[in-house]
Amino acid sequence: MISIRIHIIGGSGSGKSYISELLSEKLRIPHYDLDDIFWDYQSNEYGVRTPEDERDRRLREIISLDSWITEGVHRSWVGPSLAAADKIVVLMTPLSVQEERIWKRYEERIAGIVSSK
């Protein structure tokens, strides 16, 4: 396993998760979707945020590792990840492609094909 820290940022539907998974597999380093830190998926209600202190603690744990890929659209609280990254990848996917992917994801969630977490 190589030692590298990568942060991937881009809008919803830009391909962040897809690229993160590919790089993770190719480089054999873990990747982390920052939505999994930002949102409280244990809550019985949709859209509940993880408390800031817990979210920040979890981010610090991730960036303390030798190698990682973080990905997410969040800007306001990921400064530590950006500062620690060896590489920052900005995905600039055409808006029409992003919209198509977002609608497809929405339809798959409504149909129960994929989970909403």
Biopython code that builds the backbone (N, CA, C, O; Angstrom):
import numpy as np
from Bio.PDB.StructureBuilder import StructureBuilder

atoms = [
    (1, "MET", "N", (0.844, -1.190, 0.000)),
    (1, "MET", "CA", (0.000, 0.000, 0.000)),
    (1, "MET", "C", (0.884, 1.246, 0.000)),
    (1, "MET", "O", (1.830, 1.351, 0.780)),
    (2, "ILE", "N", (0.561, 2.181, -0.881)),
    (2, "ILE", "CA", (1.311, 3.427, -0.946)),
    (2, "ILE", "C", (0.780, 4.402, 0.094)),
    (2, "ILE", "O", (-0.321, 4.226, 0.618)),
    (3, "SER", "N", (1.556, 5.417, 0.386)),
    (3, "SER", "CA", (1.130, 6.442, 1.327)),
    (3, "SER", "C", (0.774, 7.701, 0.546)),
    (3, "SER", "O", (1.647, 8.403, 0.034)),
    (4, "ILE", "N", (-0.516, 7.969, 0.467)),
    (4, "ILE", "CA", (-0.993, 9.167, -0.242)),
    (4, "ILE", "C", (-2.335, 9.575, 0.345)),
    (4, "ILE", "O", (-3.124, 8.737, 0.781)),
    (5, "ARG", "N", (-2.569, 10.856, 0.346)),
    (5, "ARG", "CA", (-3.827, 11.406, 0.865)),
    (5, "ARG", "C", (-4.462, 12.235, -0.245)),
    (5, "ARG", "O", (-3.867, 13.186, -0.752)),
    (6, "ILE", "N", (-5.689, 11.849, -0.610)),
    (6, "ILE", "CA", (-6.383, 12.479, -1.737)),
    (6, "ILE", "C", (-7.744, 12.976, -1.282)),
    (6, "ILE", "O", (-8.481, 12.254, -0.610)),
    (7, "HIS", "N", (-8.074, 14.195, -1.645)),
    (7, "HIS", "CA", (-9.416, 14.726, -1.381)),
    (7, "HIS", "C", (-10.065, 15.010, -2.734)),
    (7, "HIS", "O", (-9.491, 15.699, -3.577)),
    (8, "ILE", "N", (-11.273, 14.470, -2.932)),
    (8, "ILE", "CA", (-12.014, 14.670, -4.182)),
    (8, "ILE", "C", (-13.246, 15.507, -3.883)),
    (8, "ILE", "O", (-14.026, 15.194, -2.984)),
    (9, "ILE", "N", (-13.407, 16.570, -4.647)),
    (9, "ILE", "CA", (-14.550, 17.454, -4.456)),
    (9, "ILE", "C", (-15.234, 17.687, -5.800)),
    (9, "ILE", "O", (-14.595, 17.675, -6.852)),
    (10, "GLY", "N", (-16.527, 17.894, -5.741)),
    (10, "GLY", "CA", (-17.312, 18.156, -6.937)),
    (10, "GLY", "C", (-18.778, 18.196, -6.541)),
    (10, "GLY", "O", (-19.140, 17.806, -5.431)),
    (11, "GLY", "N", (-19.596, 18.655, -7.424)),
    (11, "GLY", "CA", (-21.021, 18.757, -7.145)),
    (11, "GLY", "C", (-21.692, 17.395, -7.066)),
    (11, "GLY", "O", (-21.095, 16.375, -7.409)),
    (12, "SER", "N", (-22.933, 17.391, -6.612)),
    (12, "SER", "CA", (-23.715, 16.160, -6.571)),
    (12, "SER", "C", (-23.814, 15.591, -7.977)),
    (12, "SER", "O", (-24.095, 16.314, -8.932)),
    (13, "GLY", "N", (-23.582, 14.284, -8.095)),
    (13, "GLY", "CA", (-23.663, 13.631, -9.391)),
    (13, "GLY", "C", (-22.448, 13.824, -10.278)),
    (13, "GLY", "O", (-22.488, 13.487, -11.462)),
    (14, "SER", "N", (-21.368, 14.363, -9.726)),
    (14, "SER", "CA", (-20.178, 14.621, -10.541)),
    (14, "SER", "C", (-19.301, 13.389, -10.713)),
    (14, "SER", "O", (-18.433, 13.369, -11.586)),
    (15, "GLY", "N", (-19.515, 12.352, -9.888)),
    (15, "GLY", "CA", (-18.722, 11.135, -10.003)),
    (15, "GLY", "C", (-17.721, 10.940, -8.879)),
    (15, "GLY", "O", (-16.820, 10.108, -8.989)),
    (16, "LYS", "N", (-17.869, 11.700, -7.795)),
    (16, "LYS", "CA", (-16.931, 11.606, -6.672)),
    (16, "LYS", "C", (-16.846, 10.197, -6.104)),
    (16, "LYS", "O", (-15.753, 9.656, -5.935)),
    (17, "SER", "N", (-17.985, 9.610, -5.813)),
    (17, "SER", "CA", (-18.003, 8.268, -5.221)),
    (17, "SER", "C", (-17.422, 7.236, -6.175)),
    (17, "SER", "O", (-16.659, 6.363, -5.763)),
    (18, "TYR", "N", (-17.776, 7.334, -7.428)),
    (18, "TYR", "CA", (-17.286, 6.396, -8.444)),
    (18, "TYR", "C", (-15.765, 6.468, -8.555)),
    (18, "TYR", "O", (-15.085, 5.442, -8.513)),
    (19, "ILE", "N", (-15.235, 7.682, -8.697)),
    (19, "ILE", "CA", (-13.785, 7.869, -8.824)),
    (19, "ILE", "C", (-13.076, 7.426, -7.549)),
    (19, "ILE", "O", (-12.014, 6.806, -7.612)),
    (20, "SER", "N", (-13.660, 7.743, -6.383)),
    (20, "SER", "CA", (-13.060, 7.338, -5.109)),
    (20, "SER", "C", (-12.948, 5.825, -5.006)),
    (20, "SER", "O", (-11.918, 5.301, -4.582)),
    (21, "GLU", "N", (-13.995, 5.130, -5.391)),
    (21, "GLU", "CA", (-13.976, 3.662, -5.334)),
    (21, "GLU", "C", (-12.940, 3.086, -6.290)),
    (21, "GLU", "O", (-12.218, 2.156, -5.931)),
    (22, "LEU", "N", (-12.858, 3.626, -7.495)),
    (22, "LEU", "CA", (-11.858, 3.155, -8.465)),
    (22, "LEU", "C", (-10.438, 3.369, -7.951)),
    (22, "LEU", "O", (-9.610, 2.459, -7.996)),
    (23, "LEU", "N", (-10.161, 4.577, -7.462)),
    (23, "LEU", "CA", (-8.830, 4.876, -6.942)),
    (23, "LEU", "C", (-8.506, 4.032, -5.717)),
    (23, "LEU", "O", (-7.380, 3.561, -5.556)),
    (24, "SER", "N", (-9.485, 3.848, -4.870)),
    (24, "SER", "CA", (-9.286, 3.045, -3.663)),
    (24, "SER", "C", (-8.875, 1.621, -4.025)),
    (24, "SER", "O", (-7.951, 1.057, -3.439)),
    (25, "GLU", "N", (-9.563, 1.066, -4.979)),
    (25, "GLU", "CA", (-9.252, -0.297, -5.411)),
    (25, "GLU", "C", (-7.887, -0.358, -6.097)),
    (25, "GLU", "O", (-7.091, -1.257, -5.824)),
    (26, "LYS", "N", (-7.623, 0.584, -6.972)),
    (26, "LYS", "CA", (-6.369, 0.596, -7.728)),
    (26, "LYS", "C", (-5.165, 0.836, -6.817)),
    (26, "LYS", "O", (-4.142, 0.163, -6.945)),
    (27, "LEU", "N", (-5.289, 1.795, -5.897)),
    (27, "LEU", "CA", (-4.169, 2.160, -5.023)),
    (27, "LEU", "C", (-4.126, 1.352, -3.724)),
    (27, "LEU", "O", (-3.149, 1.397, -2.977)),
    (28, "ARG", "N", (-5.204, 0.619, -3.479)),
    (28, "ARG", "CA", (-5.329, -0.190, -2.248)),
    (28, "ARG", "C", (-5.230, 0.656, -0.981)),
    (28, "ARG", "O", (-4.505, 0.340, -0.038)),
    (29, "ILE", "N", (-5.993, 1.741, -1.009)),
    (29, "ILE", "CA", (-6.109, 2.604, 0.171)),
    (29, "ILE", "C", (-7.591, 2.844, 0.439)),
    (29, "ILE", "O", (-8.403, 2.798, -0.485)),
    (30, "PRO", "N", (-7.947, 3.099, 1.695)),
    (30, "PRO", "CA", (-9.363, 3.281, 2.016)),
    (30, "PRO", "C", (-9.915, 4.614, 1.511)),
    (30, "PRO", "O", (-9.198, 5.610, 1.410)),
    (31, "HIS", "N", (-11.213, 4.599, 1.198)),
    (31, "HIS", "CA", (-11.866, 5.854, 0.826)),
    (31, "HIS", "C", (-13.036, 6.086, 1.782)),
    (31, "HIS", "O", (-13.630, 5.147, 2.312)),
    (32, "TYR", "N", (-13.341, 7.348, 1.982)),
    (32, "TYR", "CA", (-14.374, 7.750, 2.930)),
    (32, "TYR", "C", (-15.294, 8.773, 2.286)),
    (32, "TYR", "O", (-14.853, 9.827, 1.830)),
    (33, "ASP", "N", (-16.570, 8.446, 2.258)),
    (33, "ASP", "CA", (-17.601, 9.361, 1.781)),
    (33, "ASP", "C", (-17.948, 10.284, 2.947)),
    (33, "ASP", "O", (-18.431, 9.820, 3.980)),
    (34, "LEU", "N", (-17.712, 11.557, 2.795)),
    (34, "LEU", "CA", (-17.929, 12.490, 3.906)),
    (34, "LEU", "C", (-19.399, 12.637, 4.276)),
    (34, "LEU", "O", (-19.714, 13.120, 5.364)),
    (35, "ASP", "N", (-20.308, 12.227, 3.388)),
    (35, "ASP", "CA", (-21.725, 12.192, 3.770)),
    (35, "ASP", "C", (-21.935, 11.238, 4.945)),
    (35, "ASP", "O", (-22.805, 11.470, 5.785)),
    (36, "ASP", "N", (-21.143, 10.168, 5.005)),
    (36, "ASP", "CA", (-21.272, 9.190, 6.094)),
    (36, "ASP", "C", (-20.871, 9.779, 7.435)),
    (36, "ASP", "O", (-21.244, 9.253, 8.484)),
    (37, "ILE", "N", (-20.120, 10.860, 7.407)),
    (37, "ILE", "CA", (-19.727, 11.554, 8.637)),
    (37, "ILE", "C", (-20.700, 12.694, 8.920)),
    (37, "ILE", "O", (-21.056, 12.939, 10.073)),
    (38, "PHE", "N", (-21.122, 13.380, 7.884)),
    (38, "PHE", "CA", (-21.976, 14.562, 8.031)),
    (38, "PHE", "C", (-23.390, 14.225, 8.493)),
    (38, "PHE", "O", (-23.952, 14.913, 9.345)),
    (39, "TRP", "N", (-23.969, 13.145, 7.917)),
    (39, "TRP", "CA", (-25.353, 12.789, 8.226)),
    (39, "TRP", "C", (-25.417, 11.696, 9.281)),
    (39, "TRP", "O", (-24.592, 10.783, 9.291)),
    (40, "ASP", "N", (-26.394, 11.792, 10.164)),
    (40, "ASP", "CA", (-26.605, 10.791, 11.207)),
    (40, "ASP", "C", (-27.563, 9.731, 10.672)),
    (40, "ASP", "O", (-28.782, 9.873, 10.775)),
    (41, "TYR", "N", (-27.004, 8.674, 10.104)),
    (41, "TYR", "CA", (-27.820, 7.614, 9.515)),
    (41, "TYR", "C", (-28.455, 6.715, 10.571)),
    (41, "TYR", "O", (-29.283, 5.867, 10.239)),
    (42, "GLN", "N", (-28.081, 6.888, 11.838)),
    (42, "GLN", "CA", (-28.690, 6.111, 12.916)),
    (42, "GLN", "C", (-30.008, 6.737, 13.380)),
    (42, "GLN", "O", (-30.792, 6.101, 14.084)),
    (43, "SER", "N", (-30.239, 7.977, 12.981)),
    (43, "SER", "CA", (-31.461, 8.670, 13.374)),
    (43, "SER", "C", (-32.671, 8.040, 12.693)),
    (43, "SER", "O", (-32.569, 7.503, 11.590)),
    (44, "ASN", "N", (-33.802, 8.112, 13.357)),
    (44, "ASN", "CA", (-35.057, 7.614, 12.784)),
    (44, "ASN", "C", (-35.655, 8.611, 11.791)),
    (44, "ASN", "O", (-36.605, 8.290, 11.076)),
    (45, "GLU", "N", (-35.100, 9.810, 11.752)),
    (45, "GLU", "CA", (-35.592, 10.842, 10.850)),
    (45, "GLU", "C", (-34.571, 11.098, 9.741)),
    (45, "GLU", "O", (-33.366, 10.950, 9.945)),
    (46, "TYR", "N", (-35.065, 11.479, 8.578)),
    (46, "TYR", "CA", (-34.200, 11.794, 7.436)),
    (46, "TYR", "C", (-33.650, 13.205, 7.590)),
    (46, "TYR", "O", (-34.356, 14.110, 8.036)),
    (47, "GLY", "N", (-32.387, 13.388, 7.218)),
    (47, "GLY", "CA", (-31.803, 14.725, 7.193)),
    (47, "GLY", "C", (-31.248, 15.213, 8.509)),
    (47, "GLY", "O", (-31.036, 16.414, 8.673)),
    (48, "VAL", "N", (-31.003, 14.324, 9.452)),
    (48, "VAL", "CA", (-30.432, 14.724, 10.740)),
    (48, "VAL", "C", (-28.911, 14.724, 10.618)),
    (48, "VAL", "O", (-28.312, 13.750, 10.161)),
    (49, "ARG", "N", (-28.304, 15.815, 11.027)),
    (49, "ARG", "CA", (-26.854, 15.944, 10.949)),
    (49, "ARG", "C", (-26.187, 15.336, 12.182)),
    (49, "ARG", "O", (-26.743, 15.354, 13.280)),
    (50, "THR", "N", (-24.997, 14.805, 11.978)),
    (50, "THR", "CA", (-24.175, 14.337, 13.090)),
    (50, "THR", "C", (-23.747, 15.567, 13.888)),
    (50, "THR", "O", (-23.428, 16.595, 13.291)),
    (51, "PRO", "N", (-23.729, 15.492, 15.217)),
    (51, "PRO", "CA", (-23.248, 16.643, 15.994)),
    (51, "PRO", "C", (-21.835, 17.051, 15.539)),
    (51, "PRO", "O", (-20.999, 16.198, 15.241)),
    (52, "GLU", "N", (-21.590, 18.350, 15.492)),
    (52, "GLU", "CA", (-20.334, 18.871, 14.961)),
    (52, "GLU", "C", (-19.104, 18.293, 15.634)),
    (52, "GLU", "O", (-18.134, 17.961, 14.952)),
    (53, "ASP", "N", (-19.118, 18.163, 16.952)),
    (53, "ASP", "CA", (-17.934, 17.646, 17.637)),
    (53, "ASP", "C", (-17.639, 16.204, 17.228)),
    (53, "ASP", "O", (-16.475, 15.837, 17.067)),
    (54, "GLU", "N", (-18.681, 15.379, 17.058)),
    (54, "GLU", "CA", (-18.510, 13.993, 16.625)),
    (54, "GLU", "C", (-18.032, 13.949, 15.176)),
    (54, "GLU", "O", (-17.121, 13.192, 14.841)),
    (55, "ARG", "N", (-18.641, 14.751, 14.331)),
    (55, "ARG", "CA", (-18.251, 14.826, 12.915)),
    (55, "ARG", "C", (-16.784, 15.227, 12.781)),
    (55, "ARG", "O", (-16.031, 14.602, 12.035)),
    (56, "ASP", "N", (-16.386, 16.261, 13.501)),
    (56, "ASP", "CA", (-15.009, 16.745, 13.435)),
    (56, "ASP", "C", (-14.024, 15.719, 13.985)),
    (56, "ASP", "O", (-12.926, 15.564, 13.451)),
    (57, "ARG", "N", (-14.411, 15.022, 15.045)),
    (57, "ARG", "CA", (-13.554, 13.979, 15.618)),
    (57, "ARG", "C", (-13.328, 12.864, 14.609)),
    (57, "ARG", "O", (-12.203, 12.393, 14.438)),
    (58, "ARG", "N", (-14.393, 12.443, 13.944)),
    (58, "ARG", "CA", (-14.276, 11.371, 12.952)),
    (58, "ARG", "C", (-13.408, 11.794, 11.768)),
    (58, "ARG", "O", (-12.634, 10.987, 11.254)),
    (59, "LEU", "N", (-13.528, 13.041, 11.333)),
    (59, "LEU", "CA", (-12.685, 13.539, 10.253)),
    (59, "LEU", "C", (-11.218, 13.549, 10.689)),
    (59, "LEU", "O", (-10.340, 13.164, 9.917)),
    (60, "ARG", "N", (-10.948, 13.988, 11.925)),
    (60, "ARG", "CA", (-9.564, 13.988, 12.421)),
    (60, "ARG", "C", (-8.980, 12.577, 12.447)),
    (60, "ARG", "O", (-7.808, 12.379, 12.130)),
    (61, "GLU", "N", (-9.806, 11.597, 12.827)),
    (61, "GLU", "CA", (-9.345, 10.203, 12.836)),
    (61, "GLU", "C", (-8.937, 9.756, 11.432)),
    (61, "GLU", "O", (-7.899, 9.119, 11.253)),
    (62, "ILE", "N", (-9.750, 10.093, 10.453)),
    (62, "ILE", "CA", (-9.458, 9.703, 9.073)),
    (62, "ILE", "C", (-8.168, 10.339, 8.582)),
    (62, "ILE", "O", (-7.298, 9.653, 8.046)),
    (63, "ILE", "N", (-8.040, 11.648, 8.764)),
    (63, "ILE", "CA", (-6.868, 12.324, 8.197)),
    (63, "ILE", "C", (-5.591, 12.045, 8.978)),
    (63, "ILE", "O", (-4.504, 12.407, 8.529)),
    (64, "SER", "N", (-5.705, 11.405, 10.142)),
    (64, "SER", "CA", (-4.501, 11.011, 10.876)),
    (64, "SER", "C", (-3.882, 9.733, 10.297)),
    (64, "SER", "O", (-2.753, 9.381, 10.636)),
    (65, "LEU", "N", (-4.623, 9.043, 9.425)),
    (65, "LEU", "CA", (-4.112, 7.824, 8.804)),
    (65, "LEU", "C", (-3.051, 8.163, 7.760)),
    (65, "LEU", "O", (-2.996, 9.285, 7.258)),
    (66, "ASP", "N", (-2.206, 7.174, 7.437)),
    (66, "ASP", "CA", (-1.136, 7.387, 6.455)),
    (66, "ASP", "C", (-1.673, 7.605, 5.043)),
    (66, "ASP", "O", (-1.125, 8.405, 4.286)),
    (67, "SER", "N", (-2.740, 6.898, 4.691)),
    (67, "SER", "CA", (-3.295, 6.979, 3.340)),
    (67, "SER", "C", (-4.807, 7.017, 3.400)),
    (67, "SER", "O", (-5.422, 6.332, 4.217)),
    (68, "TRP", "N", (-5.405, 7.817, 2.536)),
    (68, "TRP", "CA", (-6.864, 7.886, 2.475)),
    (68, "TRP", "C", (-7.306, 8.648, 1.236)),
    (68, "TRP", "O", (-6.548, 9.391, 0.611)),
    (69, "ILE", "N", (-8.568, 8.424, 0.918)),
    (69, "ILE", "CA", (-9.257, 9.232, -0.081)),
    (69, "ILE", "C", (-10.533, 9.705, 0.597)),
    (69, "ILE", "O", (-11.332, 8.889, 1.057)),
    (70, "THR", "N", (-10.729, 11.003, 0.662)),
    (70, "THR", "CA", (-11.982, 11.552, 1.164)),
    (70, "THR", "C", (-12.703, 12.172, -0.017)),
    (70, "THR", "O", (-12.085, 12.703, -0.940)),
    (71, "GLU", "N", (-14.026, 12.093, 0.036)),
    (71, "GLU", "CA", (-14.801, 12.703, -1.039)),
    (71, "GLU", "C", (-16.098, 13.250, -0.498)),
    (71, "GLU", "O", (-16.761, 12.634, 0.336)),
    (72, "GLY", "N", (-16.441, 14.415, -0.990)),
    (72, "GLY", "CA", (-17.690, 15.032, -0.585)),
    (72, "GLY", "C", (-17.801, 16.440, -1.123)),
    (72, "GLY", "O", (-16.812, 17.063, -1.509)),
    (73, "VAL", "N", (-19.017, 16.920, -1.137)),
    (73, "VAL", "CA", (-19.295, 18.245, -1.663)),
    (73, "VAL", "C", (-19.190, 19.310, -0.558)),
    (73, "VAL", "O", (-19.245, 20.508, -0.836)),
    (74, "HIS", "N", (-19.039, 18.868, 0.673)),
    (74, "HIS", "CA", (-18.987, 19.777, 1.824)),
    (74, "HIS", "C", (-17.766, 20.692, 1.741)),
    (74, "HIS", "O", (-16.665, 20.249, 1.414)),
    (75, "ARG", "N", (-17.978, 21.985, 2.044)),
    (75, "ARG", "CA", (-16.875, 22.940, 2.002)),
    (75, "ARG", "C", (-16.580, 23.527, 3.369)),
    (75, "ARG", "O", (-15.424, 23.779, 3.706)),
    (76, "SER", "N", (-17.608, 23.743, 4.145)),
    (76, "SER", "CA", (-17.445, 24.542, 5.359)),
    (76, "SER", "C", (-16.635, 23.863, 6.460)),
    (76, "SER", "O", (-16.044, 24.560, 7.286)),
    (77, "TRP", "N", (-16.584, 22.548, 6.505)),
    (77, "TRP", "CA", (-15.907, 21.884, 7.634)),
    (77, "TRP", "C", (-14.808, 20.915, 7.223)),
    (77, "TRP", "O", (-14.256, 20.229, 8.084)),
    (78, "VAL", "N", (-14.468, 20.832, 5.931)),
    (78, "VAL", "CA", (-13.460, 19.871, 5.490)),
    (78, "VAL", "C", (-12.076, 20.491, 5.325)),
    (78, "VAL", "O", (-11.194, 19.887, 4.715)),
    (79, "GLY", "N", (-11.885, 21.676, 5.858)),
    (79, "GLY", "CA", (-10.581, 22.338, 5.785)),
    (79, "GLY", "C", (-9.424, 21.445, 6.213)),
    (79, "GLY", "O", (-8.395, 21.411, 5.538)),
    (80, "PRO", "N", (-9.571, 20.713, 7.335)),
    (80, "PRO", "CA", (-8.466, 19.839, 7.741)),
    (80, "PRO", "C", (-8.112, 18.779, 6.694)),
    (80, "PRO", "O", (-6.937, 18.457, 6.521)),
    (81, "SER", "N", (-9.099, 18.241, 6.003)),
    (81, "SER", "CA", (-8.850, 17.247, 4.956)),
    (81, "SER", "C", (-8.134, 17.894, 3.772)),
    (81, "SER", "O", (-7.194, 17.323, 3.220)),
    (82, "LEU", "N", (-8.575, 19.064, 3.392)),
    (82, "LEU", "CA", (-7.929, 19.775, 2.289)),
    (82, "LEU", "C", (-6.489, 20.125, 2.639)),
    (82, "LEU", "O", (-5.596, 19.996, 1.801)),
    (83, "ALA", "N", (-6.261, 20.568, 3.876)),
    (83, "ALA", "CA", (-4.913, 20.950, 4.305)),
    (83, "ALA", "C", (-3.974, 19.747, 4.369)),
    (83, "ALA", "O", (-2.782, 19.879, 4.092)),
    (84, "ALA", "N", (-4.492, 18.586, 4.729)),
    (84, "ALA", "CA", (-3.659, 17.391, 4.877)),
    (84, "ALA", "C", (-3.466, 16.629, 3.567)),
    (84, "ALA", "O", (-2.595, 15.764, 3.478)),
    (85, "ALA", "N", (-4.263, 16.941, 2.559)),
    (85, "ALA", "CA", (-4.224, 16.185, 1.299)),
    (85, "ALA", "C", (-2.939, 16.445, 0.513)),
    (85, "ALA", "O", (-2.451, 17.573, 0.435)),
    (86, "ASP", "N", (-2.410, 15.368, -0.065)),
    (86, "ASP", "CA", (-1.288, 15.487, -0.998)),
    (86, "ASP", "C", (-1.798, 15.922, -2.366)),
    (86, "ASP", "O", (-1.118, 16.649, -3.092)),
    (87, "LYS", "N", (-2.995, 15.473, -2.707)),
    (87, "LYS", "CA", (-3.630, 15.802, -3.987)),
    (87, "LYS", "C", (-5.077, 16.183, -3.737)),
    (87, "LYS", "O", (-5.764, 15.547, -2.939)),
    (88, "ILE", "N", (-5.535, 17.212, -4.415)),
    (88, "ILE", "CA", (-6.939, 17.607, -4.386)),
    (88, "ILE", "C", (-7.452, 17.505, -5.815)),
    (88, "ILE", "O", (-6.911, 18.129, -6.728)),
    (89, "VAL", "N", (-8.496, 16.717, -5.994)),
    (89, "VAL", "CA", (-9.076, 16.513, -7.315)),
    (89, "VAL", "C", (-10.424, 17.221, -7.348)),
    (89, "VAL", "O", (-11.290, 16.957, -6.514)),
    (90, "VAL", "N", (-10.599, 18.115, -8.304)),
    (90, "VAL", "CA", (-11.857, 18.834, -8.475)),
    (90, "VAL", "C", (-12.519, 18.303, -9.742)),
    (90, "VAL", "O", (-11.983, 18.435, -10.842)),
    (91, "LEU", "N", (-13.692, 17.702, -9.567)),
    (91, "LEU", "CA", (-14.429, 17.175, -10.718)),
    (91, "LEU", "C", (-15.356, 18.261, -11.256)),
    (91, "LEU", "O", (-16.179, 18.811, -10.525)),
    (92, "MET", "N", (-15.211, 18.555, -12.522)),
    (92, "MET", "CA", (-16.017, 19.593, -13.167)),
    (92, "MET", "C", (-16.862, 18.944, -14.259)),
    (92, "MET", "O", (-16.674, 19.194, -15.450)),
    (93, "THR", "N", (-17.778, 18.122, -13.829)),
    (93, "THR", "CA", (-18.663, 17.386, -14.714)),
    (93, "THR", "C", (-19.725, 18.327, -15.284)),
    (93, "THR", "O", (-20.256, 19.161, -14.551)),
    (94, "PRO", "N", (-20.043, 18.211, -16.569)),
    (94, "PRO", "CA", (-21.092, 19.070, -17.134)),
    (94, "PRO", "C", (-22.396, 18.967, -16.336)),
    (94, "PRO", "O", (-22.779, 17.881, -15.899)),
    (95, "LEU", "N", (-23.055, 20.077, -16.155)),
    (95, "LEU", "CA", (-24.292, 20.129, -15.379)),
    (95, "LEU", "C", (-25.347, 19.165, -15.911)),
    (95, "LEU", "O", (-26.079, 18.554, -15.132)),
    (96, "SER", "N", (-25.430, 19.027, -17.216)),
    (96, "SER", "CA", (-26.435, 18.119, -17.780)),
    (96, "SER", "C", (-26.183, 16.676, -17.348)),
    (96, "SER", "O", (-27.133, 15.928, -17.115)),
    (97, "VAL", "N", (-24.926, 16.278, -17.241)),
    (97, "VAL", "CA", (-24.578, 14.925, -16.789)),
    (97, "VAL", "C", (-24.913, 14.771, -15.310)),
    (97, "VAL", "O", (-25.464, 13.750, -14.898)),
    (98, "GLN", "N", (-24.584, 15.780, -14.516)),
    (98, "GLN", "CA", (-24.897, 15.744, -13.090)),
    (98, "GLN", "C", (-26.408, 15.608, -12.871)),
    (98, "GLN", "O", (-26.851, 14.781, -12.074)),
    (99, "GLU", "N", (-27.186, 16.416, -13.576)),
    (99, "GLU", "CA", (-28.639, 16.369, -13.427)),
    (99, "GLU", "C", (-29.181, 14.991, -13.784)),
    (99, "GLU", "O", (-30.041, 14.460, -13.081)),
    (100, "GLU", "N", (-28.687, 14.415, -14.863)),
    (100, "GLU", "CA", (-29.130, 13.084, -15.282)),
    (100, "GLU", "C", (-28.831, 12.043, -14.191)),
    (100, "GLU", "O", (-29.673, 11.199, -13.884)),
    (101, "ARG", "N", (-27.639, 12.111, -13.618)),
    (101, "ARG", "CA", (-27.251, 11.167, -12.560)),
    (101, "ARG", "C", (-28.081, 11.358, -11.298)),
    (101, "ARG", "O", (-28.466, 10.381, -10.656)),
    (102, "ILE", "N", (-28.355, 12.592, -10.941)),
    (102, "ILE", "CA", (-29.152, 12.873, -9.741)),
    (102, "ILE", "C", (-30.569, 12.331, -9.904)),
    (102, "ILE", "O", (-31.101, 11.701, -8.990)),
    (103, "TRP", "N", (-31.181, 12.574, -11.065)),
    (103, "TRP", "CA", (-32.531, 12.058, -11.316)),
    (103, "TRP", "C", (-32.552, 10.538, -11.315)),
    (103, "TRP", "O", (-33.478, 9.934, -10.773)),
    (104, "LYS", "N", (-31.538, 9.906, -11.918)),
    (104, "LYS", "CA", (-31.460, 8.444, -11.947)),
    (104, "LYS", "C", (-31.361, 7.897, -10.522)),
    (104, "LYS", "O", (-32.048, 6.939, -10.166)),
    (105, "ARG", "N", (-30.502, 8.511, -9.716)),
    (105, "ARG", "CA", (-30.341, 8.096, -8.320)),
    (105, "ARG", "C", (-31.665, 8.241, -7.555)),
    (105, "ARG", "O", (-32.049, 7.356, -6.790)),
    (106, "TYR", "N", (-32.349, 9.356, -7.770)),
    (106, "TYR", "CA", (-33.630, 9.602, -7.119)),
    (106, "TYR", "C", (-34.639, 8.520, -7.502)),
    (106, "TYR", "O", (-35.309, 7.958, -6.636)),
    (107, "GLU", "N", (-34.744, 8.233, -8.787)),
    (107, "GLU", "CA", (-35.687, 7.209, -9.259)),
    (107, "GLU", "C", (-35.349, 5.831, -8.708)),
    (107, "GLU", "O", (-36.251, 5.068, -8.362)),
    (108, "GLU", "N", (-34.061, 5.503, -8.620)),
    (108, "GLU", "CA", (-33.646, 4.212, -8.058)),
    (108, "GLU", "C", (-33.987, 4.120, -6.564)),
    (108, "GLU", "O", (-34.348, 3.050, -6.074)),
    (109, "ARG", "N", (-33.874, 5.222, -5.858)),
    (109, "ARG", "CA", (-34.221, 5.223, -4.429)),
    (109, "ARG", "C", (-35.726, 5.061, -4.237)),
    (109, "ARG", "O", (-36.169, 4.308, -3.370)),
    (110, "ILE", "N", (-36.503, 5.765, -5.042)),
    (110, "ILE", "CA", (-37.965, 5.659, -4.959)),
    (110, "ILE", "C", (-38.406, 4.235, -5.272)),
    (110, "ILE", "O", (-39.320, 3.713, -4.633)),
    (111, "ALA", "N", (-37.762, 3.604, -6.253)),
    (111, "ALA", "CA", (-38.110, 2.242, -6.661)),
    (111, "ALA", "C", (-37.566, 1.189, -5.706)),
    (111, "ALA", "O", (-37.906, 0.011, -5.821)),
    (112, "GLY", "N", (-36.714, 1.610, -4.754)),
    (112, "GLY", "CA", (-36.132, 0.672, -3.795)),
    (112, "GLY", "C", (-34.951, -0.118, -4.332)),
    (112, "GLY", "O", (-34.527, -1.104, -3.728)),
    (113, "ILE", "N", (-34.420, 0.319, -5.472)),
    (113, "ILE", "CA", (-33.262, -0.363, -6.083)),
    (113, "ILE", "C", (-32.001, -0.097, -5.287)),
    (113, "ILE", "O", (-31.172, -0.991, -5.118)),
    (114, "VAL", "N", (-31.847, 1.128, -4.795)),
    (114, "VAL", "CA", (-30.719, 1.493, -3.932)),
    (114, "VAL", "C", (-31.267, 2.146, -2.671)),
    (114, "VAL", "O", (-32.364, 2.706, -2.679)),
    (115, "SER", "N", (-30.504, 2.073, -1.596)),
    (115, "SER", "CA", (-30.972, 2.637, -0.330)),
    (115, "SER", "C", (-30.662, 4.128, -0.249)),
    (115, "SER", "O", (-29.784, 4.637, -0.945)),
    (116, "SER", "N", (-31.390, 4.799, 0.598)),
    (116, "SER", "CA", (-31.131, 6.207, 0.867)),
    (116, "SER", "C", (-30.236, 6.378, 2.076)),
    (116, "SER", "O", (-29.981, 7.496, 2.524)),
    (117, "LYS", "N", (-29.762, 5.259, 2.601)),
    (117, "LYS", "CA", (-28.955, 5.179, 3.817)),
    (117, "LYS", "C", (-29.770, 5.623, 4.941)),
    (117, "LYS", "O", (-29.296, 5.641, 6.078)),
]
sb = StructureBuilder()
sb.init_structure("model")
sb.init_model(0)
sb.init_chain("A")
sb.init_seg("    ")
for serial, (resi, resn, name, xyz) in enumerate(atoms, 1):
    if name == "N":
        sb.init_residue(resn, " ", resi, " ")
    sb.init_atom(name, np.array(xyz, "f"), 0.0, 1.0, " ", f" {name:<3s}", serial, name[0])
structure = sb.get_structure()
